[in-house]
Amino acid sequence: MENNKIAVGLDIGTTKIVAMIGRKNEYNKIEVVGIGKAKSLGVKRGVVSNITQTIQSIQQAVDEAESVSGIKIEEVVVGIAGQHIRSLHHSDYITRNNADEVIEDDDIDNLVNQVHKLVMLPGEEIIHVLPQEFKVDSQADIKEPIGMYGGRLEANFHVVVGQVSSIRNIGRCVKSAGLGLNEITLEPLASASAVLSQEEKEAGVALIDIGGGTTDLAIFKDGIIRHTAVIPFGGNVITDDIKEGCSIIEKQAELLKIKFGSAWPGENKETEIVSIPGLRGREPKEITLKNLSKIIHARVQEIIEHVYLEIKNYGHETAKGKLIAGIVLTGGGSQLKHLRQLVEYITGMDARIGFPNEHLAGDSDEMLSSPSYATAVGLLMEGLERYIKEETVEEIEEVLETEVSEGNEDDETPVVEEKPKPKKKTFFEKFTEGLKDFLDNAE
């Protein structure tokens, strides 16, 4: 693969902003050629709250990635999360004009476009329309209707909705940082492609991505995304609780959480004590680790119970919806000691920590396979996938063109030129283009 097949994932998180540049190697694994990260100052709970600071942080991360890799970044794939994301289920159908022809991509496009016309609440916009299963005439549970005969095509959709203003703000920040917007993807979907295996998606699995500001959930079953949710708290509320509970500053609370924190209070003895230097000549504070883990435990339990409620709402307790592969935890917050045990205890489901190293080249930096980079790796994968799709379309077009020109050498009969099918735009590309137009006009 030539070097120009490079993609960039930009993860705009609440705690950090990561720019990751990568390409596919000959074994189809991802080789990360540069990574840059900056403290994220202008983002609260996954939503941009200070445009100027966010632009600066994006530029800082991008500059660092560029200087490590020696590659100039032009376009990025961006993730979107935040408490304004919600998802709903919707069924829709179309009646086809000609039932004697087989169902084609265009029919599915018509159906998806029809779902896009759904009336949302004011200020909301549809981000993804994901078909679940199809029904042709009266035959249900069809995974792939293309090539079948039928007059009525029906489908259940998983529709992801977000706030227009929040999406535009992210677009604005990326554009003002001098970057092109290649695509916008829902963050839990990106993390899922980085850490879940196909078997898990088939068996049924819930991915919980615990970030600084939000906890994202994506549920898969039979290989299809079934439910997504964004819960508006993550690792930062734990730090805040420690700060309040122990009367210390945020920096110290964060360090305490990372170094000594545990989600399971039974672990620590009363005698284990940490001494924290006081501010400006004040006496040092002594904090017992038992108290620390009690504070953490209370908050983590709340987050997990919220997520578990979403999993139950999806229908995990029904025979058809059972998630056999259990739970996969990822994101920076999943590195908290004994978190996995607590999750298994509360939900009664199997759990594992998800590392994004499955798709990375073997000699990748140890740091990259940390759960905190799951979203960035997923966004990078998304960007590289697009090249593959575009290449296939180009190859088909080339074949059509050569066939046409060969037929016209000595025959006098005019050859009917086959027009190559125009490259189909996914809804997402249409959406991103609409967003680009909007941003261009806004400035």
VOPAGU-2260 file (C-alpha; in pm, 1 decimal, decimal comma):
REM VOPAGU-2260
SITE   aa  ch    i         X         Y         Z
SITE  MET   A    0       0,0       0,0       0,0
SITE  GLU   A    1     136,2     342,4     -85,7
SITE  ASN   A    2     213,3     587,0     189,0
SITE  ASN   A    3     -63,0     824,2      91,1
SITE  LYS   A    4    -318,7     581,7     234,4
SITE  ILE   A    5    -289,9     751,1     568,4
SITE  ALA   A    6    -577,5     832,3     799,8
SITE  VAL   A    7    -603,5    1039,2    1114,7
SITE  GLY   A    8    -830,8     977,3    1411,5
SITE  LEU   A    9    -904,4    1276,5    1633,3
SITE  ASP   A   10   -1057,8    1190,1    1968,9
SITE  ILE   A   11   -1191,4    1505,8    2132,4
SITE  GLY   A   12   -1239,8    1387,4    2488,4
SITE  THR   A   13   -1316,5    1558,8    2816,9
SITE  THR   A   14    -976,1    1478,8    2966,5
SITE  LYS   A   15    -748,9    1462,5    2664,0
SITE  ILE   A   16    -747,8    1524,2    2291,8
SITE  VAL   A   17    -562,0    1262,0    2089,3
SITE  ALA   A   18    -456,2    1281,0    1725,2
SITE  MET   A   19    -343,6     946,0    1586,0
SITE  ILE   A   20    -191,3     901,0    1239,2
SITE  GLY   A   21    -174,3     552,5    1091,7
SITE  ARG   A   22    -177,8     329,6     785,5
SITE  LYS   A   23    -231,7     -38,5     711,2
SITE  ASN   A   24      78,7    -258,5     682,8
SITE  GLU   A   25     106,0    -557,1     446,5
SITE  TYR   A   26     -62,2    -785,5     702,9
SITE  ASN   A   27    -365,0    -554,4     711,6
SITE  LYS   A   28    -282,5    -445,3    1065,9
SITE  ILE   A   29    -266,7     -82,0    1167,0
SITE  GLU   A   30      71,3      81,5    1197,3
SITE  VAL   A   31      56,8     400,1    1403,8
SITE  VAL   A   32     313,4     643,4    1262,8
SITE  GLY   A   33     246,6     935,1    1491,8
SITE  ILE   A   34      46,2    1026,5    1797,2
SITE  GLY   A   35      -5,3    1356,0    1972,0
SITE  LYS   A   36    -199,5    1433,4    2283,2
SITE  ALA   A   37    -301,2    1748,6    2462,7
SITE  LYS   A   38    -490,2    1825,1    2780,4
SITE  SER   A   39    -848,1    1900,7    2689,8
SITE  LEU   A   40    -955,3    2223,0    2855,3
SITE  GLY   A   41   -1261,3    2334,8    2663,6
SITE  VAL   A   42   -1471,0    2017,3    2680,8
SITE  LYS   A   43   -1717,9    1930,4    2956,7
SITE  ARG   A   44   -1897,3    1597,3    2965,0
SITE  GLY   A   45   -1813,7    1529,8    2601,8
SITE  VAL   A   46   -1955,9    1862,6    2480,8
SITE  VAL   A   47   -1747,7    2160,9    2368,9
SITE  SER   A   48   -1788,4    2439,1    2624,5
SITE  ASN   A   49   -1502,2    2667,9    2523,9
SITE  ILE   A   50   -1434,9    2695,8    2151,6
SITE  THR   A   51   -1100,8    2883,3    2173,9
SITE  GLN   A   52    -945,9    2642,3    2422,3
SITE  THR   A   53   -1063,9    2338,5    2229,8
SITE  ILE   A   54    -911,6    2474,8    1907,6
SITE  GLN   A   55    -579,6    2529,8    2087,4
SITE  SER   A   56    -581,8    2178,9    2233,5
SITE  ILE   A   57    -661,6    2025,7    1892,4
SITE  GLN   A   58    -376,6    2221,6    1732,1
SITE  GLN   A   59    -137,2    2115,1    2006,3
SITE  ALA   A   60    -224,3    1744,9    1964,6
SITE  VAL   A   61    -204,3    1770,4    1584,2
SITE  ASP   A   62     130,7    1954,2    1591,6
SITE  GLU   A   63     277,1    1688,4    1819,2
SITE  ALA   A   64     153,3    1404,9    1596,2
SITE  GLU   A   65     291,1    1584,8    1288,8
SITE  SER   A   66     634,3    1639,3    1438,6
SITE  VAL   A   67     659,8    1274,1    1553,5
SITE  SER   A   68     557,9    1137,8    1213,5
SITE  GLY   A   69     686,3    1405,2     976,9
SITE  ILE   A   70     348,7    1394,0     801,1
SITE  LYS   A   71     123,2    1692,9     746,5
SITE  ILE   A   72    -231,4    1627,8     868,0
SITE  GLU   A   73    -505,6    1756,8     641,4
SITE  GLU   A   74    -822,9    1560,9     716,4
SITE  VAL   A   75    -940,2    1386,3    1030,4
SITE  VAL   A   76   -1210,1    1145,1    1143,5
SITE  VAL   A   77   -1373,0    1285,5    1457,2
SITE  GLY   A   78   -1572,0    1113,5    1729,1
SITE  ILE   A   79   -1881,8    1258,5    1887,1
SITE  ALA   A   80   -2022,4    1174,8    2231,3
SITE  GLY   A   81   -2179,3    1383,0    2503,1
SITE  GLN   A   82   -2491,0    1377,2    2712,2
SITE  HIS   A   83   -2707,6    1501,9    2426,3
SITE  ILE   A   84   -2682,7    1173,1    2234,6
SITE  ARG   A   85   -2986,5     948,1    2248,8
SITE  SER   A   86   -3102,0     654,1    2044,6
SITE  LEU   A   87   -3443,4     526,1    1944,7
SITE  HIS   A   88   -3594,4     237,6    1752,4
SITE  HIS   A   89   -3805,8     287,9    1448,2
SITE  SER   A   90   -3968,1      66,6    1185,4
SITE  ASP   A   91   -4035,6     184,3     835,8
SITE  TYR   A   92   -4127,6      35,4     500,0
SITE  ILE   A   93   -4137,8     118,6     130,7
SITE  THR   A   94   -4360,3     -30,0    -137,1
SITE  ARG   A   95   -4153,3    -101,3    -446,1
SITE  ASN   A   96   -4282,7       3,2    -788,4
SITE  ASN   A   97   -4176,2    -318,2    -954,5
SITE  ALA   A   98   -4192,0    -638,2    -751,1
SITE  ASP   A   99   -4055,5    -838,5   -1046,4
SITE  GLU   A  100   -3709,8    -685,9   -1008,2
SITE  VAL   A  101   -3475,0    -788,8    -731,4
SITE  ILE   A  102   -3408,5    -559,2    -438,1
SITE  GLU   A  103   -3101,0    -339,9    -492,4
SITE  ASP   A  104   -2889,3     -97,8    -291,8
SITE  ASP   A  105   -3108,7     187,2    -414,1
SITE  ASP   A  106   -3415,7      38,0    -246,2
SITE  ILE   A  107   -3232,7      24,8      84,0
SITE  ASP   A  108   -3112,1     382,2      29,4
SITE  ASN   A  109   -3470,4     496,2     -30,9
SITE  LEU   A  110   -3576,2     328,5     291,2
SITE  VAL   A  111   -3289,3     481,3     490,1
SITE  ASN   A  112   -3357,6     825,9     341,3
SITE  GLN   A  113   -3719,1     792,5     444,5
SITE  VAL   A  114   -3609,6     736,3     805,6
SITE  HIS   A  115   -3400,8    1052,8     778,6
SITE  LYS   A  116   -3719,0    1249,7     727,1
SITE  LEU   A  117   -3840,4    1155,8    1075,7
SITE  VAL   A  118   -3939,3    1462,5    1269,3
SITE  MET   A  119   -3704,5    1513,6    1562,4
SITE  LEU   A  120   -3732,4    1743,8    1861,3
SITE  PRO   A  121   -3631,9    2102,9    1782,4
SITE  GLY   A  122   -3254,4    2138,1    1764,9
SITE  GLU   A  123   -3190,3    1765,7    1715,3
SITE  GLU   A  124   -3044,0    1592,0    1416,2
SITE  ILE   A  125   -3011,3    1228,1    1313,8
SITE  ILE   A  126   -2647,4    1115,4    1322,5
SITE  HIS   A  127   -2671,6     747,2    1225,8
SITE  VAL   A  128   -2947,8     531,2    1081,8
SITE  LEU   A  129   -2845,2     168,9    1133,5
SITE  PRO   A  130   -3070,3    -101,1     980,4
SITE  GLN   A  131   -3116,3    -399,2    1216,1
SITE  GLU   A  132   -3306,3    -663,5    1026,9
SITE  PHE   A  133   -3526,6    -652,0     721,8
SITE  LYS   A  134   -3863,5    -797,0     634,5
SITE  VAL   A  135   -3952,1    -868,1     271,7
SITE  ASP   A  136   -4327,0    -904,9     209,5
SITE  SER   A  137   -4416,3   -1124,9     507,3
SITE  GLN   A  138   -4082,1   -1298,6     556,8
SITE  ALA   A  139   -3912,8   -1162,4     866,7
SITE  ASP   A  140   -3558,9   -1168,5    1011,5
SITE  ILE   A  141   -3368,0   -1116,1     687,7
SITE  LYS   A  142   -3013,0    -990,9     737,1
SITE  GLU   A  143   -2935,6    -906,8     372,7
SITE  PRO   A  144   -3233,8    -843,1     142,6
SITE  ILE   A  145   -3028,1    -747,8    -166,8
SITE  GLY   A  146   -3099,0    -982,4    -458,1
SITE  MET   A  147   -3436,4   -1101,6    -326,3
SITE  TYR   A  148   -3774,9   -1049,3    -488,4
SITE  GLY   A  149   -4045,9    -862,8    -301,8
SITE  GLY   A  150   -4296,6    -579,9    -322,3
SITE  ARG   A  151   -4276,6    -444,3      28,7
SITE  LEU   A  152   -3943,4    -387,0     200,6
SITE  GLU   A  153   -3954,7    -317,6     572,0
SITE  ALA   A  154   -3682,8    -275,1     833,1
SITE  ASN   A  155   -3621,6    -202,2    1198,0
SITE  PHE   A  156   -3376,2      79,1    1251,3
SITE  HIS   A  157   -3153,4     189,3    1532,9
SITE  VAL   A  158   -3151,5     568,6    1503,8
SITE  VAL   A  159   -2890,4     777,0    1684,7
SITE  VAL   A  160   -2985,0    1139,1    1748,9
SITE  GLY   A  161   -2774,2    1431,3    1871,2
SITE  GLN   A  162   -2796,3    1804,9    1922,9
SITE  VAL   A  163   -2728,2    2006,8    1609,4
SITE  SER   A  164   -2545,0    2282,1    1796,9
SITE  SER   A  165   -2304,2    2042,0    1969,2
SITE  ILE   A  166   -2222,9    1868,1    1641,5
SITE  ARG   A  167   -2166,0    2202,5    1469,6
SITE  ASN   A  168   -1941,9    2323,8    1751,3
SITE  ILE   A  169   -1715,4    2022,3    1709,6
SITE  GLY   A  170   -1708,4    2080,8    1333,7
SITE  ARG   A  171   -1627,1    2445,0    1392,1
SITE  CYS   A  172   -1334,1    2361,9    1623,9
SITE  VAL   A  173   -1185,8    2113,2    1378,3
SITE  LYS   A  174   -1222,2    2356,0    1089,1
SITE  SER   A  175   -1075,2    2649,9    1282,3
SITE  ALA   A  176    -777,9    2433,5    1377,0
SITE  GLY   A  177    -707,4    2423,2    1001,8
SITE  LEU   A  178    -825,9    2066,4     943,6
SITE  GLY   A  179   -1070,5    1907,7     701,9
SITE  LEU   A  180   -1358,0    1698,7     839,0
SITE  ASN   A  181   -1343,9    1357,5     680,9
SITE  GLU   A  182   -1617,9    1196,7     885,6
SITE  ILE   A  183   -1797,0    1216,5    1220,0
SITE  THR   A  184   -1866,9     893,6    1406,0
SITE  LEU   A  185   -2036,0     805,5    1730,0
SITE  GLU   A  186   -1757,2     737,5    1981,0
SITE  PRO   A  187   -1897,7     417,5    2132,0
SITE  LEU   A  188   -1911,2     271,7    1778,7
SITE  ALA   A  189   -1546,2     366,8    1721,3
SITE  SER   A  190   -1432,9     213,7    2051,3
SITE  ALA   A  191   -1632,1     -99,6    1968,1
SITE  SER   A  192   -1452,2    -154,5    1639,6
SITE  ALA   A  193   -1119,7    -119,2    1821,5
SITE  VAL   A  194   -1174,4    -360,6    2110,9
SITE  LEU   A  195   -1451,0    -610,3    2027,3
SITE  SER   A  196   -1406,6    -930,5    1829,4
SITE  GLN   A  197   -1661,0   -1045,1    1571,4
SITE  GLU   A  198   -1744,9   -1351,0    1788,4
SITE  GLU   A  199   -1836,3   -1125,9    2080,0
SITE  LYS   A  200   -2059,5    -910,1    1861,8
SITE  GLU   A  201   -2236,7   -1224,1    1739,4
SITE  ALA   A  202   -2282,1   -1375,8    2086,1
SITE  GLY   A  203   -2403,9   -1050,5    2238,0
SITE  VAL   A  204   -2184,4    -803,8    2424,3
SITE  ALA   A  205   -2208,1    -467,2    2598,8
SITE  LEU   A  206   -1914,3    -231,3    2552,3
SITE  ILE   A  207   -1874,1      20,4    2834,1
SITE  ASP   A  208   -1626,9     298,2    2756,9
SITE  ILE   A  209   -1557,7     495,6    3075,2
SITE  GLY   A  210   -1406,2     829,1    2979,3
SITE  GLY   A  211   -1335,1    1137,1    3185,1
SITE  GLY   A  212   -1664,1    1314,7    3122,1
SITE  THR   A  213   -1900,1    1048,5    2989,0
SITE  THR   A  214   -1953,7     674,0    2995,2
SITE  ASP   A  215   -2050,5     540,1    2652,6
SITE  LEU   A  216   -2241,8     219,0    2597,6
SITE  ALA   A  217   -2279,3      13,6    2279,6
SITE  ILE   A  218   -2466,5    -318,5    2273,6
SITE  PHE   A  219   -2420,2    -573,7    1995,7
SITE  LYS   A  220   -2609,7    -895,5    1929,9
SITE  ASP   A  221   -2604,3   -1122,2    1621,3
SITE  GLY   A  222   -2329,0    -901,3    1484,7
SITE  ILE   A  223   -2554,2    -592,7    1473,2
SITE  ILE   A  224   -2550,1    -282,0    1689,8
SITE  ARG   A  225   -2866,6    -292,7    1900,8
SITE  HIS   A  226   -2845,3      -7,6    2147,2
SITE  THR   A  227   -2627,5     294,8    2219,7
SITE  ALA   A  228   -2633,0     537,5    2509,1
SITE  VAL   A  229   -2414,9     810,4    2655,0
SITE  ILE   A  230   -2428,0     850,5    3032,8
SITE  PRO   A  231   -2316,8    1197,0    3142,2
SITE  PHE   A  232   -2059,9    1103,6    3401,5
SITE  GLY   A  233   -1724,5     931,4    3405,0
SITE  GLY   A  234   -1389,3     938,7    3581,5
SITE  ASN   A  235   -1402,5    1310,8    3659,7
SITE  VAL   A  236   -1694,1    1281,6    3901,7
SITE  ILE   A  237   -1492,9    1024,0    4097,8
SITE  THR   A  238   -1204,0    1271,8    4122,8
SITE  ASP   A  239   -1446,5    1546,0    4231,3
SITE  ASP   A  240   -1585,7    1324,3    4506,4
SITE  ILE   A  241   -1235,6    1250,1    4636,7
SITE  LYS   A  242   -1153,4    1621,5    4624,8
SITE  GLU   A  243   -1463,9    1710,8    4826,8
SITE  GLY   A  244   -1452,1    1412,0    5059,0
SITE  CYS   A  245   -1087,2    1455,8    5153,7
SITE  SER   A  246   -1067,9    1837,9    5119,6
SITE  ILE   A  247    -770,5    1831,0    4883,3
SITE  ILE   A  248    -701,0    1993,6    4547,3
SITE  GLU   A  249    -800,8    1830,4    4220,2
SITE  LYS   A  250    -447,9    1742,3    4110,6
SITE  GLN   A  251    -388,7    1549,9    4433,8
SITE  ALA   A  252    -729,0    1379,3    4410,0
SITE  GLU   A  253    -652,2    1258,3    4055,4
SITE  LEU   A  254    -311,5    1120,2    4164,4
SITE  LEU   A  255    -464,8     948,0    4466,6
SITE  LYS   A  256    -728,5     786,5    4244,6
SITE  ILE   A  257    -475,0     657,3    3992,3
SITE  LYS   A  258    -206,4     542,4    4237,8
SITE  PHE   A  259    -402,1     409,6    4535,6
SITE  GLY   A  260    -765,4     402,4    4425,7
SITE  SER   A  261    -968,4      82,9    4427,1
SITE  ALA   A  262   -1334,9      16,7    4354,7
SITE  TRP   A  263   -1355,3    -251,6    4623,6
SITE  PRO   A  264   -1345,0    -118,3    4984,2
SITE  GLY   A  265   -1290,8    -458,3    5148,8
SITE  GLU   A  266    -934,3    -467,8    5015,3
SITE  ASN   A  267    -774,6    -204,0    5236,4
SITE  LYS   A  268    -695,7    -226,8    5604,9
SITE  GLU   A  269    -772,4      59,6    5842,7
SITE  THR   A  270    -400,5     109,4    5900,7
SITE  GLU   A  271    -304,2     195,6    5542,3
SITE  ILE   A  272    -259,4     573,1    5534,2
SITE  VAL   A  273    -138,1     819,4    5268,9
SITE  SER   A  274       2,2    1154,2    5370,2
SITE  ILE   A  275     -73,1    1447,8    5141,7
SITE  PRO   A  276     139,1    1763,8    5159,7
SITE  GLY   A  277     -61,6    2067,1    5277,8
SITE  LEU   A  278     -98,3    2385,6    5074,6
SITE  ARG   A  279     149,0    2670,3    5139,2
SITE  GLY   A  280     295,4    2562,0    5471,3
SITE  ARG   A  281     -20,3    2400,7    5612,3
SITE  GLU   A  282      -2,2    2069,2    5794,9
SITE  PRO   A  283      -1,0    1757,9    5571,2
SITE  LYS   A  284    -332,4    1565,5    5553,8
SITE  GLU   A  285    -356,9    1197,5    5636,9
SITE  ILE   A  286    -608,0     991,8    5442,0
SITE  THR   A  287    -685,1     624,4    5500,6
SITE  LEU   A  288    -701,8     411,8    5188,2
SITE  LYS   A  289   -1016,2     251,3    5325,4
SITE  ASN   A  290   -1195,5     587,2    5316,2
SITE  LEU   A  291   -1057,5     658,4    4970,5
SITE  SER   A  292   -1192,2     334,5    4828,5
SITE  LYS   A  293   -1528,7     386,5    5002,4
SITE  ILE   A  294   -1566,5     720,9    4820,4
SITE  ILE   A  295   -1464,0     566,7    4486,4
SITE  HIS   A  296   -1682,8     260,4    4537,6
SITE  ALA   A  297   -1997,1     467,5    4598,8
SITE  ARG   A  298   -1957,2     665,9    4277,6
SITE  VAL   A  299   -1845,2     376,3    4056,9
SITE  GLN   A  300   -2140,7     172,6    4178,1
SITE  GLU   A  301   -2372,8     452,8    4068,8
SITE  ILE   A  302   -2217,8     467,0    3719,5
SITE  ILE   A  303   -2238,7      88,4    3675,7
SITE  GLU   A  304   -2598,8      78,0    3793,9
SITE  HIS   A  305   -2690,7     344,6    3537,0
SITE  VAL   A  306   -2527,0     140,8    3262,9
SITE  TYR   A  307   -2684,9    -181,5    3385,4
SITE  LEU   A  308   -3026,7     -15,6    3370,6
SITE  GLU   A  309   -2961,6      63,3    3001,5
SITE  ILE   A  310   -2855,1    -298,4    2941,8
SITE  LYS   A  311   -3176,6    -423,0    3105,4
SITE  ASN   A  312   -3385,0    -174,2    2904,3
SITE  TYR   A  313   -3232,2    -313,9    2588,4
SITE  GLY   A  314   -3366,3    -656,6    2692,1
SITE  HIS   A  315   -3067,3    -851,4    2826,0
SITE  GLU   A  316   -3297,8   -1046,9    3054,9
SITE  THR   A  317   -3507,1   -1184,9    2768,2
SITE  ALA   A  318   -3408,4   -1515,7    2610,5
SITE  LYS   A  319   -3360,5   -1355,6    2268,5
SITE  GLY   A  320   -3158,1   -1060,1    2390,0
SITE  LYS   A  321   -2919,6   -1234,3    2630,4
SITE  LEU   A  322   -2565,5   -1100,3    2603,2
SITE  ILE   A  323   -2363,4   -1420,4    2618,2
SITE  ALA   A  324   -2021,9   -1252,6    2591,8
SITE  GLY   A  325   -2107,0   -1024,8    2885,1
SITE  ILE   A  326   -1936,3    -688,5    2927,7
SITE  VAL   A  327   -1617,2    -536,2    2788,4
SITE  LEU   A  328   -1479,2    -235,3    2978,3
SITE  THR   A  329   -1254,3      15,7    2805,4
SITE  GLY   A  330   -1154,4     382,7    2821,4
SITE  GLY   A  331    -925,7     543,5    3078,7
SITE  GLY   A  332   -1169,0     477,8    3363,2
SITE  SER   A  333   -1152,5     101,9    3308,5
SITE  GLN   A  334    -799,7      98,0    3456,1
SITE  LEU   A  335    -930,7     147,4    3810,1
SITE  LYS   A  336    -822,1    -140,7    4035,2
SITE  HIS   A  337   -1082,6    -412,2    4101,0
SITE  LEU   A  338   -1334,4    -244,0    3871,2
SITE  ARG   A  339   -1387,7    -564,4    3674,7
SITE  GLN   A  340   -1474,6    -757,9    3990,9
SITE  LEU   A  341   -1721,5    -489,0    4100,6
SITE  VAL   A  342   -1890,0    -488,4    3757,4
SITE  GLU   A  343   -1925,9    -868,0    3764,3
SITE  TYR   A  344   -2063,6    -849,8    4119,3
SITE  ILE   A  345   -2326,9    -583,2    4039,3
SITE  THR   A  346   -2442,3    -717,7    3702,4
SITE  GLY   A  347   -2377,8   -1090,5    3737,9
SITE  MET   A  348   -2230,4   -1082,1    3384,6
SITE  ASP   A  349   -1879,8   -1182,8    3274,9
SITE  ALA   A  350   -1649,0    -886,6    3222,2
SITE  ARG   A  351   -1308,9    -823,4    3070,2
SITE  ILE   A  352   -1098,2    -514,9    3006,3
SITE  GLY   A  353   -1078,3    -427,7    2634,1
SITE  PHE   A  354    -738,9    -329,9    2492,0
SITE  PRO   A  355    -725,5    -190,5    2137,8
SITE  ASN   A  356    -418,9    -398,0    2044,3
SITE  GLU   A  357    -591,3    -664,8    1834,3
SITE  HIS   A  358    -583,1    -452,7    1518,8
SITE  LEU   A  359    -246,2    -286,6    1580,2
SITE  ALA   A  360      78,3    -403,9    1419,8
SITE  GLY   A  361     283,6    -634,4    1641,9
SITE  ASP   A  362     568,1    -390,9    1707,0
SITE  SER   A  363     341,4    -107,3    1822,3
SITE  ASP   A  364     430,0     102,1    2121,6
SITE  GLU   A  365     312,7     -45,8    2453,2
SITE  MET   A  366     138,6     282,8    2536,9
SITE  LEU   A  367     -98,0     257,2    2237,4
SITE  SER   A  368    -263,9     -59,7    2360,1
SITE  SER   A  369    -388,0     118,6    2672,7
SITE  PRO   A  370    -769,8     126,9    2702,8
SITE  SER   A  371    -755,0     508,3    2707,7
SITE  TYR   A  372    -664,5     503,9    2336,7
SITE  ALA   A  373    -950,5     274,1    2231,0
SITE  THR   A  374   -1158,1     555,2    2077,1
SITE  ALA   A  375    -862,5     707,3    1889,1
SITE  VAL   A  376    -765,5     367,9    1743,1
SITE  GLY   A  377   -1129,5     306,8    1644,6
SITE  LEU   A  378   -1154,6     644,2    1467,8
SITE  LEU   A  379    -829,7     572,8    1284,3
SITE  MET   A  380    -968,7     234,8    1172,7
SITE  GLU   A  381   -1283,2     407,4    1049,8
SITE  GLY   A  382   -1070,6     643,8     837,5
SITE  LEU   A  383    -869,5     357,7     686,8
SITE  GLU   A  384   -1187,1     160,1     610,0
SITE  ARG   A  385   -1304,7     444,5     387,1
SITE  TYR   A  386   -1003,0     405,9     160,2
SITE  ILE   A  387   -1082,0      39,0     109,8
SITE  LYS   A  388   -1443,6     118,6      12,9
SITE  GLU   A  389   -1334,1     394,1    -223,7
SITE  GLU   A  390   -1073,8     165,9    -388,4
SITE  THR   A  391   -1331,2    -104,8    -465,3
SITE  VAL   A  392   -1559,8     149,7    -629,2
SITE  GLU   A  393   -1269,1     287,4    -836,1
SITE  GLU   A  394   -1167,3     -64,5    -948,2
SITE  ILE   A  395   -1521,2    -141,4   -1067,3
SITE  GLU   A  396   -1530,0     186,6   -1260,0
SITE  GLU   A  397   -1193,6     113,4   -1425,3
SITE  VAL   A  398   -1308,8    -232,7   -1536,3
SITE  LEU   A  399   -1622,9     -84,9   -1691,4
SITE  GLU   A  400   -1423,9     181,6   -1875,6
SITE  THR   A  401   -1166,7     -63,7   -2020,1
SITE  GLU   A  402   -1442,4    -299,8   -2140,4
SITE  VAL   A  403   -1607,7     -12,9   -2322,2
SITE  SER   A  404   -1290,8     109,0   -2495,3
SITE  GLU   A  405   -1177,9    -239,9   -2602,1
SITE  GLY   A  406   -1505,4    -311,6   -2779,1
SITE  ASN   A  407   -1464,9     -14,1   -3011,5
SITE  GLU   A  408   -1145,6     -91,8   -3208,9
SITE  ASP   A  409   -1238,0    -229,3   -3553,0
SITE  ASP   A  410   -1612,3    -278,3   -3512,4
SITE  GLU   A  411   -1807,0      -3,8   -3678,9
SITE  THR   A  412   -2107,5     -76,3   -3458,3
SITE  PRO   A  413   -2138,1     187,7   -3191,5
SITE  VAL   A  414   -2085,6      47,8   -2843,6
SITE  VAL   A  415   -2330,5     150,9   -2576,4
SITE  GLU   A  416   -2117,4     306,1   -2307,8
SITE  GLU   A  417   -2192,4     169,7   -1967,8
SITE  LYS   A  418   -2200,6     455,2   -1728,8
SITE  PRO   A  419   -2013,6     354,5   -1412,0
SITE  LYS   A  420   -2249,9     376,5   -1120,3
SITE  PRO   A  421   -2188,2     695,5    -928,5
SITE  LYS   A  422   -2017,4     626,4    -598,5
SITE  LYS   A  423   -2292,8     588,0    -343,6
SITE  LYS   A  424   -2261,0     826,2     -55,3
SITE  THR   A  425   -2332,3     686,5     284,8
SITE  PHE   A  426   -2573,4     898,3     482,0
SITE  PHE   A  427   -2283,6     995,1     696,5
SITE  GLU   A  428   -2091,1    1143,0     407,0
SITE  LYS   A  429   -2401,1    1337,6     306,6
SITE  PHE   A  430   -2436,2    1454,4     664,7
SITE  THR   A  431   -2070,2    1556,5     688,2
SITE  GLU   A  432   -2096,7    1740,8     358,1
SITE  GLY   A  433   -2406,1    1922,2     480,7
SITE  LEU   A  434   -2214,3    2014,5     791,3
SITE  LYS   A  435   -1918,6    2139,7     584,7
SITE  ASP   A  436   -2151,4    2356,9     374,4
SITE  PHE   A  437   -2311,7    2490,8     688,4
SITE  LEU   A  438   -1974,7    2576,5     842,9
SITE  ASP   A  439   -1855,3    2740,4     522,9
SITE  ASN   A  440   -2160,8    2962,7     520,1
SITE  ALA   A  441   -2141,3    3034,7     890,8
SITE  GLU   A  442   -1805,2    3203,0     877,1
